[in-house]
Amino acid sequence: MKSRICYLVLFLLLIVVFIVGLLSARLKLTYLEKYDITDYVQQSEDDSTRKNVVSNYFTMPLDILKKLSIEVDLSKVDNKSTLYIQLLDNDGNVVFEERTNSNSNIYNIELEKKIKTTSGARYRIVITDENNNDILSLNDGMKIELMGGNVDYWWYGLLIIGFLYLLLILGKLFYNNEKKIFFRDDRIVQGLILAIVLFVVLSLLVYEGIYFTDENDNIIGGMTIANRGVLYKDYVTSHTPLLYYICSVFSLFGASSREQFRLCFYIVVCVIWALAYIRHRDSFGCKKMVVLPFAEIIIVYCVCPSDAPRILSENFQGLMYTILLLEFIRYYRDKTLKWDRCIIVSLCVWGAIGSAFVSVYVVVIMALIFVVVEMNYYKKREVSLKETCMRYCRLIISALVPLILAIVYFAFNNSLGIAVRGFYTFNTEVYSKYSGMGENVFYPVFQAYINIMRFFAGSITSILSASSDLVVVLRFLVMTLAVILVIVLAFNKRFIECMLAGLSILMSATRFEGFHEIPTWFIIIAIDVLYLDILMNKERKMLCVLSVLMMVFLSIPYFEVAHGALFAHEDEPISELESRVVQLMKEERNSKIFIDGYNSESNYGSIYLHDRFGSSVNKIPYMLPWYMEWYEEWDVDSLKDNSPKVVVYDIEREAWGCKYYSELFDKTLIQSYIPLGNEGYERMIWIRKESP
């Protein structure tokens, strides 16, 4: 009876949290937009006889108001004046009121809480000088700017999904309690709880990191596919396709901002980890399968602070490596190749290659070790021809199905040749000149070894010279522990696992710099967690304590950013460039836009503009030097054929030390377009010349 009451209390508490969440979601901003309403106001005649009052009517462009900014010329008034500002609805009801003064010419009014307004309705702003100064002269030079946004029902959807998910967990726990099923015996409930806790841990990183080209590229590519575009044909890229299609699913479900796409991505990651826990708990143990995902999330963030929270191919690639590693270790123990294992291995292999083509090196290493294990398997026992055929048919079929589906999809869209040319030929013939990768198939193998040696040399030098920071020390400790474990495996004559761990680390380090390091760290951390117990013999308790202390130490950078996300995060407004583009595009309905994503000044990149106006007419979203070598004429044709009203493009931009690398496009642009201005963001906005 007591347990039922406890579950009832938990259910009621969940309902209360859900209702509070709904109230918060109605004022949740996806973008903090800025609207200059100065040009749309009309002078009110109601207060025409009062010299200390300025009153204006305007049409509210927002559903949610967060901030009001009024710029006046203080040379026309006593700068010590106190202004009493009121915002009234069309019926004269006070929406908010504020008394403020300023020594500058800008009065910024930050509302104590966001206010729900009615977009499209008529509102009135009344400004009164309480010192009775004559401020009628301010009206001509006054600038009024509103900041806020519109209601986004995506947040309601996320909240409802979360509520139903928690309700599912609560219901399953109640069912287990009634049937006398112990919590420790139910892997599914444990996996469900693990997923939601992991999601909370990840969601605290959702605002971390500024605008980054590769992440925005994945998101905008996904938006383009969701808008019926065909990858490589309507959206040119040199990357493999998987992350674009994952993001396209998020876009179809209504995601429209970087944060929303990230949260969707985190859900996918948490689901994968939960399934991995359910599958591998009994083989690796509950503790390891709980520690592993937390270690991957937190430590990868600590060693790659800005890149770990992003939607990057490297993050998904590293996750696929880890799941593949778990599956391989289990295969080595039981030597079975059933349908479930074959399907999981196939999904992980193509998931890794579909995220980054360089995954081939790790996959090949694992395949070679697999051949060695299989040869040894057949030496030790007699296997019938039928069993052998079934054993490998399952593996071959599982491996071929995703490949065949991909080929059929691109062939159906008449883009198979373009796709291969984009993610393979282009990288070997063009991008290799900029990155050094792709010209020689064996070059990355040697480069991987050099990268690891440079890492140790650089880390040791930095630590000994006392010039290292916390991140350098963390990276060195995590890597060194993995190397020690690989050596211990060799001394213990566990040669297959030694080769699997050591060569996987090596072959994943072909591009061991910046965010390209992430897959290597995934493998390193997995090895640290899975094999740490081989060091725990007589000193087991001491090593457990040291491991916990090390985890706490490693987690310091994570908890710092988590604290900021919980208590110090503030929405960043869209840039002046984006505000101006929105204003220009509003003046002409159904007008098209051309956006070079490499030019955005905002933390949102060009995601905001793509969300507002749909897909850009250009097929090369990032006009970088390597793309211009092959595809410049595509953008020239897009400009001529579509004649967009606005072009967002910086003719003076520099990328990778290159400048003026798209001369044909620049010439075509100058013939038909003029920049909005010569300085700042205005030189990046080009307006179509009017026909004479």
Order of alpha helices (4+ residues) and beta strands (2+ residues): alpha-beta-beta-beta-beta-beta-beta-beta-beta-beta-alpha-alpha-alpha-alpha-alpha-alpha-alpha-alpha-alpha-alpha-alpha-alpha-alpha-alpha-alpha-alpha-alpha-alpha-alpha-beta-alpha-alpha-beta-beta-beta-alpha-beta-beta
